[in-house]
């Protein structure tokens, strides 16, 4: 059950923006470097950014989607560590 909307403080919004920037930078570089093997990186990054935007607009009760998007990127990152894999969708 999702709680009622609770506004984030200015400090919370600042943290969310800094967190987003760092996550997008790290995974973006990694996904770009592996673009010849994995073309879904931009989709995962957009899903993460959208989840953060939703939290900023609607409150911490929606942070679960951020965790899920971050976990998807971590799994993709772990799989990409094996440079011999090629992902075909």
N, CA, C and O atoms as CSV, one atom per row, in Angstrom:
chain,resi,resn,atom,element,x,y,z
A,1,UNK,N,N,0.844,-1.176,0.000
A,1,UNK,CA,C,0.000,0.000,0.000
A,1,UNK,C,C,0.888,1.238,0.000
A,1,UNK,O,O,1.836,1.324,0.780
A,2,UNK,N,N,0.588,2.184,-0.860
A,2,UNK,CA,C,1.352,3.416,-0.974
A,2,UNK,C,C,0.756,4.455,-0.039
A,2,UNK,O,O,-0.455,4.672,-0.016
A,3,UNK,N,N,1.637,5.099,0.737
A,3,UNK,CA,C,1.194,6.140,1.668
A,3,UNK,C,C,0.800,7.403,0.905
A,3,UNK,O,O,1.067,7.540,-0.289
A,4,UNK,N,N,0.178,8.289,1.605
A,4,UNK,CA,C,-0.210,9.572,1.011
A,4,UNK,C,C,1.037,10.336,0.571
A,4,UNK,O,O,2.127,10.132,1.105
A,5,UNK,N,N,0.861,11.200,-0.390
A,5,UNK,CA,C,1.949,12.000,-0.939
A,5,UNK,C,C,2.575,12.853,0.153
A,5,UNK,O,O,1.881,13.558,0.885
A,6,UNK,N,N,3.900,12.777,0.249
A,6,UNK,CA,C,4.640,13.601,1.198
A,6,UNK,C,C,5.748,14.300,0.426
A,6,UNK,O,O,6.564,13.650,-0.226
A,7,UNK,N,N,5.774,15.603,0.500
A,7,UNK,CA,C,6.756,16.373,-0.246
A,7,UNK,C,C,8.166,16.117,0.272
A,7,UNK,O,O,8.382,15.908,1.465
A,8,UNK,N,N,9.110,16.139,-0.650
A,8,UNK,CA,C,10.509,16.021,-0.275
A,8,UNK,C,C,11.032,17.403,0.093
A,8,UNK,O,O,10.606,18.414,-0.464
A,9,UNK,N,N,11.949,17.426,1.027
A,9,UNK,CA,C,12.580,18.687,1.402
A,9,UNK,C,C,13.548,19.108,0.301
A,9,UNK,O,O,13.882,18.310,-0.575
A,10,UNK,N,N,13.988,20.330,0.344
A,10,UNK,CA,C,14.971,20.823,-0.632
A,10,UNK,C,C,16.251,19.990,-0.529
A,10,UNK,O,O,16.894,19.711,-1.540
A,11,UNK,N,N,16.610,19.604,0.659
A,11,UNK,CA,C,17.806,18.764,0.858
A,11,UNK,C,C,17.607,17.394,0.205
A,11,UNK,O,O,18.520,16.869,-0.432
A,12,UNK,N,N,16.419,16.820,0.365
A,12,UNK,CA,C,16.109,15.526,-0.262
A,12,UNK,C,C,16.178,15.623,-1.782
A,12,UNK,O,O,16.731,14.741,-2.439
A,13,UNK,N,N,15.622,16.683,-2.332
A,13,UNK,CA,C,15.640,16.878,-3.787
A,13,UNK,C,C,17.073,17.024,-4.266
A,13,UNK,O,O,17.440,16.470,-5.302
A,14,UNK,N,N,17.891,17.770,-3.519
A,14,UNK,CA,C,19.304,17.908,-3.872
A,14,UNK,C,C,20.017,16.579,-3.868
A,14,UNK,O,O,20.807,16.288,-4.765
A,15,UNK,N,N,19.739,15.761,-2.852
A,15,UNK,CA,C,20.354,14.436,-2.780
A,15,UNK,C,C,19.917,13.587,-3.976
A,15,UNK,O,O,20.740,12.921,-4.603
A,16,UNK,N,N,18.630,13.615,-4.286
A,16,UNK,CA,C,18.113,12.810,-5.395
A,16,UNK,C,C,18.766,13.218,-6.709
A,16,UNK,O,O,19.101,12.358,-7.523
A,17,UNK,N,N,18.949,14.507,-6.928
A,17,UNK,CA,C,19.588,14.977,-8.160
A,17,UNK,C,C,21.047,14.564,-8.222
A,17,UNK,O,O,21.525,14.139,-9.274
A,18,UNK,N,N,21.770,14.684,-7.095
A,18,UNK,CA,C,23.174,14.272,-7.065
A,18,UNK,C,C,23.298,12.764,-7.284
A,18,UNK,O,O,24.162,12.311,-8.034
A,19,UNK,N,N,22.440,12.000,-6.635
A,19,UNK,CA,C,22.429,10.536,-6.789
A,19,UNK,C,C,22.161,10.159,-8.235
A,19,UNK,O,O,22.840,9.300,-8.797
A,20,UNK,N,N,21.173,10.802,-8.834
A,20,UNK,CA,C,20.847,10.529,-10.238
A,20,UNK,C,C,22.041,10.826,-11.135
A,20,UNK,O,O,22.382,10.021,-12.001
A,21,UNK,N,N,22.668,11.959,-10.937
A,21,UNK,CA,C,23.808,12.330,-11.753
A,21,UNK,C,C,24.938,11.320,-11.682
A,21,UNK,O,O,25.526,10.964,-12.703
A,22,UNK,N,N,25.241,10.862,-10.488
A,22,UNK,CA,C,26.340,9.901,-10.323
A,22,UNK,C,C,25.984,8.541,-10.913
A,22,UNK,O,O,26.807,7.928,-11.593
A,23,UNK,N,N,24.785,8.072,-10.665
A,23,UNK,CA,C,24.361,6.777,-11.200
A,23,UNK,C,C,24.343,6.808,-12.730
A,23,UNK,O,O,24.827,5.877,-13.374
A,24,UNK,N,N,23.795,7.860,-13.305
A,24,UNK,CA,C,23.727,7.976,-14.761
A,24,UNK,C,C,25.133,8.092,-15.355
A,24,UNK,O,O,25.406,7.527,-16.415
A,25,UNK,N,N,26.011,8.808,-14.688
A,25,UNK,CA,C,27.376,8.937,-15.186
A,25,UNK,C,C,28.078,7.582,-15.216
A,25,UNK,O,O,28.643,7.195,-16.239
A,26,UNK,N,N,28.044,6.869,-14.106
A,26,UNK,CA,C,28.758,5.592,-14.006
A,26,UNK,C,C,28.185,4.555,-14.969
A,26,UNK,O,O,28.918,3.974,-15.770
A,27,UNK,N,N,26.887,4.326,-14.890
A,27,UNK,CA,C,26.291,3.307,-15.759
A,27,UNK,C,C,26.259,3.766,-17.220
A,27,UNK,O,O,26.411,2.950,-18.129
A,28,UNK,N,N,26.066,5.049,-17.443
A,28,UNK,CA,C,26.061,5.561,-18.811
A,28,UNK,C,C,27.382,5.304,-19.513
A,28,UNK,O,O,27.403,4.885,-20.670
A,29,UNK,N,N,28.482,5.552,-18.820
A,29,UNK,CA,C,29.806,5.281,-19.395
A,29,UNK,C,C,29.975,3.797,-19.697
A,29,UNK,O,O,30.471,3.414,-20.756
A,30,UNK,N,N,29.556,2.979,-18.749
A,30,UNK,CA,C,29.690,1.532,-18.926
A,30,UNK,C,C,28.830,1.023,-20.078
A,30,UNK,O,O,29.292,0.229,-20.897
A,31,UNK,N,N,27.597,1.471,-20.142
A,31,UNK,CA,C,26.703,1.022,-21.209
A,31,UNK,C,C,27.163,1.541,-22.571
A,31,UNK,O,O,27.039,0.842,-23.576
A,32,UNK,N,N,27.690,2.755,-22.606
A,32,UNK,CA,C,28.186,3.306,-23.869
A,32,UNK,C,C,29.393,2.493,-24.364
A,32,UNK,O,O,29.519,2.217,-25.557
A,33,UNK,N,N,30.255,2.123,-23.451
A,33,UNK,CA,C,31.437,1.341,-23.829
A,33,UNK,C,C,31.054,-0.029,-24.379
A,33,UNK,O,O,31.803,-0.614,-25.162
A,34,UNK,N,N,29.909,-0.539,-23.978
A,34,UNK,CA,C,29.464,-1.866,-24.416
A,34,UNK,C,C,28.315,-1.786,-25.421
A,34,UNK,O,O,27.596,-2.766,-25.614
A,35,UNK,N,N,28.136,-0.638,-26.057
A,35,UNK,CA,C,26.989,-0.432,-26.953
A,35,UNK,C,C,26.959,-1.416,-28.114
A,35,UNK,O,O,25.888,-1.715,-28.642
A,36,UNK,N,N,28.111,-1.919,-28.516
A,36,UNK,CA,C,28.134,-2.884,-29.617
A,36,UNK,C,C,27.586,-4.251,-29.195
A,36,UNK,O,O,27.248,-5.079,-30.041
A,37,UNK,N,N,27.502,-4.480,-27.884
A,37,UNK,CA,C,26.983,-5.753,-27.376
A,37,UNK,C,C,25.650,-5.603,-26.657
A,37,UNK,O,O,24.925,-6.580,-26.470
A,38,UNK,N,N,25.331,-4.378,-26.256
A,38,UNK,CA,C,24.146,-4.160,-25.418
A,38,UNK,C,C,23.556,-2.796,-25.754
A,38,UNK,O,O,24.114,-1.762,-25.386
A,39,UNK,N,N,22.430,-2.798,-26.450
A,39,UNK,CA,C,21.844,-1.526,-26.880
A,39,UNK,C,C,20.680,-1.061,-26.010
A,39,UNK,O,O,20.009,-0.089,-26.357
A,40,UNK,N,N,20.430,-1.721,-24.905
A,40,UNK,CA,C,19.307,-1.356,-24.033
A,40,UNK,C,C,19.735,-0.447,-22.882
A,40,UNK,O,O,18.914,-0.098,-22.033
A,41,UNK,N,N,21.007,-0.062,-22.845
A,41,UNK,CA,C,21.491,0.806,-21.774
A,41,UNK,C,C,20.705,2.091,-21.638
A,41,UNK,O,O,20.295,2.435,-20.530
A,42,UNK,N,N,20.475,2.824,-22.734
A,42,UNK,CA,C,19.708,4.066,-22.618
A,42,UNK,C,C,18.297,3.852,-22.046
A,42,UNK,O,O,17.792,4.699,-21.309
A,43,UNK,N,N,17.679,2.749,-22.378
A,43,UNK,CA,C,16.349,2.445,-21.841
A,43,UNK,C,C,16.408,2.269,-20.323
A,43,UNK,O,O,15.553,2.783,-19.602
A,44,UNK,N,N,17.413,1.546,-19.842
A,44,UNK,CA,C,17.556,1.355,-18.395
A,44,UNK,C,C,17.831,2.676,-17.683
A,44,UNK,O,O,17.296,2.927,-16.604
A,45,UNK,N,N,18.664,3.515,-18.287
A,45,UNK,CA,C,18.961,4.819,-17.692
A,45,UNK,C,C,17.712,5.691,-17.635
A,45,UNK,O,O,17.480,6.377,-16.640
A,46,UNK,N,N,16.914,5.670,-18.685
A,46,UNK,CA,C,15.676,6.454,-18.703
A,46,UNK,C,C,14.688,5.949,-17.654
A,46,UNK,O,O,14.016,6.743,-16.996
A,47,UNK,N,N,14.602,4.637,-17.502
A,47,UNK,CA,C,13.704,4.072,-16.490
A,47,UNK,C,C,14.108,4.549,-15.095
A,47,UNK,O,O,13.260,4.899,-14.274
A,48,UNK,N,N,15.419,4.556,-14.843
A,48,UNK,CA,C,15.932,5.016,-13.556
A,48,UNK,C,C,15.611,6.499,-13.350
A,48,UNK,O,O,15.106,6.882,-12.294
A,49,UNK,N,N,15.902,7.335,-14.353
A,49,UNK,CA,C,15.655,8.774,-14.226
A,49,UNK,C,C,14.166,9.066,-14.034
A,49,UNK,O,O,13.803,9.943,-13.250
A,50,UNK,N,N,13.315,8.346,-14.735
A,50,UNK,CA,C,11.870,8.536,-14.582
A,50,UNK,C,C,11.409,8.163,-13.179
A,50,UNK,O,O,10.553,8.832,-12.601
A,51,UNK,N,N,11.978,7.096,-12.638
A,51,UNK,CA,C,11.610,6.672,-11.280
A,51,UNK,C,C,12.022,7.734,-10.264
A,51,UNK,O,O,11.270,8.028,-9.335
A,52,UNK,N,N,13.204,8.307,-10.433
A,52,UNK,CA,C,13.655,9.375,-9.529
A,52,UNK,C,C,12.732,10.587,-9.652
A,52,UNK,O,O,12.330,11.167,-8.643
A,53,UNK,N,N,12.400,10.964,-10.872
A,53,UNK,CA,C,11.512,12.114,-11.075
A,53,UNK,C,C,10.163,11.884,-10.391
A,53,UNK,O,O,9.588,12.807,-9.814
A,54,UNK,N,N,9.669,10.663,-10.459
A,54,UNK,CA,C,8.383,10.344,-9.826
A,54,UNK,C,C,8.481,10.488,-8.305
A,54,UNK,O,O,7.561,10.994,-7.661
A,55,UNK,N,N,9.596,10.040,-7.744
A,55,UNK,CA,C,9.799,10.183,-6.293
A,55,UNK,C,C,9.860,11.656,-5.909
A,55,UNK,O,O,9.235,12.072,-4.933
A,56,UNK,N,N,10.613,12.446,-6.672
A,56,UNK,CA,C,10.725,13.871,-6.375
A,56,UNK,C,C,9.346,14.533,-6.436
A,56,UNK,O,O,9.041,15.409,-5.627
A,57,UNK,N,N,8.532,14.123,-7.377
A,57,UNK,CA,C,7.196,14.715,-7.529
A,57,UNK,C,C,6.169,14.187,-6.540
A,57,UNK,O,O,5.238,14.900,-6.167
A,58,UNK,N,N,6.337,12.923,-6.110
A,58,UNK,CA,C,5.267,12.273,-5.349
A,58,UNK,C,C,5.651,11.737,-3.979
A,58,UNK,O,O,4.775,11.297,-3.235
A,59,UNK,N,N,6.919,11.759,-3.624
A,59,UNK,CA,C,7.318,11.365,-2.280
A,59,UNK,C,C,8.071,10.043,-2.193
A,59,UNK,O,O,8.109,9.242,-3.127
A,60,UNK,N,N,8.671,9.863,-1.011
A,60,UNK,CA,C,9.529,8.688,-0.756
A,60,UNK,C,C,8.791,7.364,-0.868
A,60,UNK,O,O,9.423,6.330,-1.085
A,61,UNK,N,N,7.498,7.368,-0.727
A,61,UNK,CA,C,6.729,6.117,-0.774
A,61,UNK,C,C,6.905,5.402,-2.107
A,61,UNK,O,O,6.613,4.211,-2.214
A,62,UNK,N,N,7.378,6.115,-3.118
A,62,UNK,CA,C,7.542,5.535,-4.451
A,62,UNK,C,C,8.981,5.150,-4.770
A,62,UNK,O,O,9.302,4.876,-5.926
A,63,UNK,N,N,9.852,5.123,-3.765
A,63,UNK,CA,C,11.273,4.859,-4.012
A,63,UNK,C,C,11.543,3.432,-4.483
A,63,UNK,O,O,12.593,3.159,-5.065
A,64,UNK,N,N,10.629,2.548,-4.242
A,64,UNK,CA,C,10.806,1.145,-4.663
A,64,UNK,C,C,11.125,1.047,-6.158
A,64,UNK,O,O,11.959,0.232,-6.552
A,65,UNK,N,N,10.483,1.853,-6.986
A,65,UNK,CA,C,10.742,1.827,-8.430
A,65,UNK,C,C,12.178,2.246,-8.739
A,65,UNK,O,O,12.777,1.749,-9.692
A,66,UNK,N,N,12.731,3.158,-7.938
A,66,UNK,CA,C,14.131,3.561,-8.107
A,66,UNK,C,C,15.033,2.369,-7.815
A,66,UNK,O,O,15.951,2.080,-8.582
A,67,UNK,N,N,14.777,1.685,-6.721
A,67,UNK,CA,C,15.571,0.498,-6.377
A,67,UNK,C,C,15.495,-0.552,-7.474
A,67,UNK,O,O,16.516,-1.137,-7.836
A,68,UNK,N,N,14.313,-0.799,-8.005
A,68,UNK,CA,C,14.150,-1.800,-9.059
A,68,UNK,C,C,14.929,-1.423,-10.311
A,68,UNK,O,O,15.596,-2.270,-10.905
A,69,UNK,N,N,14.849,-0.152,-10.717
A,69,UNK,CA,C,15.579,0.301,-11.898
A,69,UNK,C,C,17.084,0.223,-11.666
A,69,UNK,O,O,17.835,-0.169,-12.559
A,70,UNK,N,N,17.521,0.594,-10.475
A,70,UNK,CA,C,18.953,0.528,-10.140
A,70,UNK,C,C,19.431,-0.920,-10.151
A,70,UNK,O,O,20.522,-1.210,-10.642
A,71,UNK,N,N,18.638,-1.811,-9.624
A,71,UNK,CA,C,19.001,-3.234,-9.622
A,71,UNK,C,C,19.114,-3.786,-11.042
A,71,UNK,O,O,20.005,-4.588,-11.321
A,72,UNK,N,N,18.227,-3.372,-11.935
A,72,UNK,CA,C,18.316,-3.817,-13.335
A,72,UNK,C,C,19.633,-3.370,-13.958
A,72,UNK,O,O,20.271,-4.125,-14.692
A,73,UNK,N,N,20.037,-2.128,-13.657
A,73,UNK,CA,C,21.307,-1.641,-14.199
A,73,UNK,C,C,22.489,-2.393,-13.607
A,73,UNK,O,O,23.465,-2.657,-14.308
A,74,UNK,N,N,22.415,-2.738,-12.336
A,74,UNK,CA,C,23.506,-3.486,-11.704
A,74,UNK,C,C,23.634,-4.882,-12.307
A,74,UNK,O,O,24.745,-5.371,-12.512
A,75,UNK,N,N,22.511,-5.519,-12.589
A,75,UNK,CA,C,22.546,-6.843,-13.215
A,75,UNK,C,C,23.137,-6.739,-14.612
A,75,UNK,O,O,23.984,-7.548,-14.989
A,76,UNK,N,N,22.698,-5.748,-15.382
A,76,UNK,CA,C,23.259,-5.555,-16.719
A,76,UNK,C,C,24.757,-5.306,-16.626
A,76,UNK,O,O,25.529,-5.847,-17.417
A,77,UNK,N,N,25.165,-4.501,-15.677
A,77,UNK,CA,C,26.587,-4.199,-15.489
A,77,UNK,C,C,27.376,-5.468,-15.178
A,77,UNK,O,O,28.451,-5.688,-15.735
A,78,UNK,N,N,26.850,-6.286,-14.303
A,78,UNK,CA,C,27.536,-7.536,-13.954
A,78,UNK,C,C,27.663,-8.452,-15.164
A,78,UNK,O,O,28.708,-9.068,-15.376
A,79,UNK,N,N,26.604,-8.542,-15.954
A,79,UNK,CA,C,26.654,-9.377,-17.156
A,79,UNK,C,C,27.635,-8.823,-18.186
A,79,UNK,O,O,28.295,-9.588,-18.888
A,80,UNK,N,N,27.732,-7.519,-18.276
A,80,UNK,CA,C,28.628,-6.900,-19.253
A,80,UNK,C,C,30.100,-7.055,-18.888
A,80,UNK,O,O,30.972,-6.840,-19.731
A,81,UNK,N,N,30.381,-7.419,-17.659
A,81,UNK,CA,C,31.773,-7.643,-17.255
A,81,UNK,C,C,32.395,-8.790,-18.055
A,81,UNK,O,O,33.611,-8.825,-18.244
A,82,UNK,N,N,31.568,-9.723,-18.524
A,82,UNK,CA,C,32.052,-10.800,-19.391
A,82,UNK,C,C,32.013,-10.266,-20.814
A,82,UNK,O,O,30.953,-10.221,-21.438
A,83,UNK,N,N,33.160,-9.863,-21.322
A,83,UNK,CA,C,33.217,-9.189,-22.614
A,83,UNK,C,C,32.935,-10.117,-23.788
A,83,UNK,O,O,32.801,-9.646,-24.917
A,84,UNK,N,N,32.843,-11.402,-23.556
A,84,UNK,CA,C,32.555,-12.340,-24.654
A,84,UNK,C,C,31.065,-12.511,-24.902
A,84,UNK,O,O,30.672,-13.091,-25.914
A,85,UNK,N,N,30.229,-12.014,-23.995
A,85,UNK,CA,C,28.779,-12.146,-24.170
A,85,UNK,C,C,28.272,-11.125,-25.178
A,85,UNK,O,O,28.751,-9.992,-25.223
A,86,UNK,N,N,27.302,-11.533,-25.983
A,86,UNK,CA,C,26.601,-10.616,-26.875
A,86,UNK,C,C,25.112,-10.819,-26.626
A,86,UNK,O,O,24.610,-11.939,-26.724
A,87,UNK,N,N,24.412,-9.749,-26.308
A,87,UNK,CA,C,22.995,-9.826,-25.981
A,87,UNK,C,C,22.164,-9.539,-27.219
A,87,UNK,O,O,22.360,-8.529,-27.894
A,88,UNK,N,N,21.247,-10.425,-27.504
A,88,UNK,CA,C,20.394,-10.282,-28.676
A,88,UNK,C,C,18.948,-10.288,-28.209
A,88,UNK,O,O,18.509,-11.209,-27.521
A,89,UNK,N,N,18.218,-9.259,-28.587
A,89,UNK,CA,C,16.802,-9.161,-28.193
A,89,UNK,C,C,15.928,-9.379,-29.391
A,89,UNK,O,O,14.703,-9.338,-29.277
